[in-house]
Amino acid sequence: MNKLKLIKCSLLIVLCSLFFTQGLFARQGTAAYEIETLLNTNAVTYGQAARFILEASDKAVFVTAEDAFQFAQEKNWLAENTTVNQTARLDVLSRLLMNAFELRGGLFYTITGRAHYAYRELIYLNIIQGITEPGMKVSGELLLFITNRTLTVQGEIQ
């Protein structure tokens, strides 16, 4: 009888381990899929960007892009006239990055909190590199790059 209990217990442990491992791999697969999707996107939406930036900054984990967008809107980190499926502009995402990662800005950004000054601050911090414009569309590749640069710079500042 003890052998039967031992076998049942061992089987339960193996099944729990498989269940946990499958869940872990599923989450990793989902993250890889989302990154691949971003890399293949010519112009991200505010919803996609909000979800990626807010999760990268450890503000929260969101099931949908709409939830992330709503969170950013409630915090006043996006312009009022933006919509979840609207193509994202670099200056507006700069403001979202500054707020989500709690980066201090220069004098004009501190006083006004405007997206243009957030954009200028990210150029100054060497997060945004190359030839860019505040109103340009943001590709998935650029979003990944500037988020990675923000994480790097944030680590250097702290």
Secondary structure in CASP SS format (residue, H / E / C, confidence):
PFRMAT SS
TARGET T0000
AUTHOR 0000-0000-0000
METHOD secondary structure of the structure
MODEL  1
M C 1.00
N H 1.00
K H 1.00
L H 1.00
K H 1.00
L H 1.00
I H 1.00
K H 1.00
C H 1.00
S H 1.00
L H 1.00
L H 1.00
I H 1.00
V H 1.00
L H 1.00
C H 1.00
S H 1.00
L H 1.00
F H 1.00
F H 1.00
T H 1.00
Q H 1.00
G H 1.00
L H 1.00
F H 1.00
A H 1.00
R H 1.00
Q H 1.00
G H 1.00
T H 1.00
A H 1.00
A H 1.00
Y H 1.00
E H 1.00
I H 1.00
E H 1.00
T H 1.00
L H 1.00
L H 1.00
N C 1.00
T C 1.00
N C 1.00
A C 1.00
V C 1.00
T E 1.00
Y H 1.00
G H 1.00
Q H 1.00
A H 1.00
A H 1.00
R H 1.00
F H 1.00
I H 1.00
L H 1.00
E H 1.00
A H 1.00
S C 1.00
D C 1.00
K C 1.00
A C 1.00
V C 1.00
F C 1.00
V C 1.00
T C 1.00
A H 1.00
E H 1.00
D H 1.00
A H 1.00
F H 1.00
Q H 1.00
F H 1.00
A H 1.00
Q H 1.00
E H 1.00
K C 1.00
N C 1.00
W C 1.00
L C 1.00
A C 1.00
E C 1.00
N C 1.00
T C 1.00
T C 1.00
V C 1.00
N C 1.00
Q C 1.00
T E 1.00
A C 1.00
R E 1.00
L H 1.00
D H 1.00
V H 1.00
L H 1.00
S H 1.00
R H 1.00
L H 1.00
L H 1.00
M H 1.00
N H 1.00
A H 1.00
F C 1.00
E C 1.00
L C 1.00
R C 1.00
G C 1.00
G C 1.00
L H 1.00
F H 1.00
Y H 1.00
T H 1.00
I H 1.00
T H 1.00
G C 1.00
R C 1.00
A H 1.00
H H 1.00
Y H 1.00
A H 1.00
Y H 1.00
R H 1.00
E H 1.00
L H 1.00
I H 1.00
Y H 1.00
L C 1.00
N C 1.00
I C 1.00
I C 1.00
Q C 1.00
G C 1.00
I C 1.00
T C 1.00
E C 1.00
P C 1.00
G C 1.00
M C 1.00
K E 1.00
V C 1.00
S C 1.00
G H 1.00
E H 1.00
L H 1.00
L H 1.00
L H 1.00
F H 1.00
I H 1.00
T H 1.00
N H 1.00
R H 1.00
T H 1.00
L H 1.00
T H 1.00
V H 1.00
Q H 1.00
G H 1.00
E H 1.00
I H 1.00
Q C 1.00
END
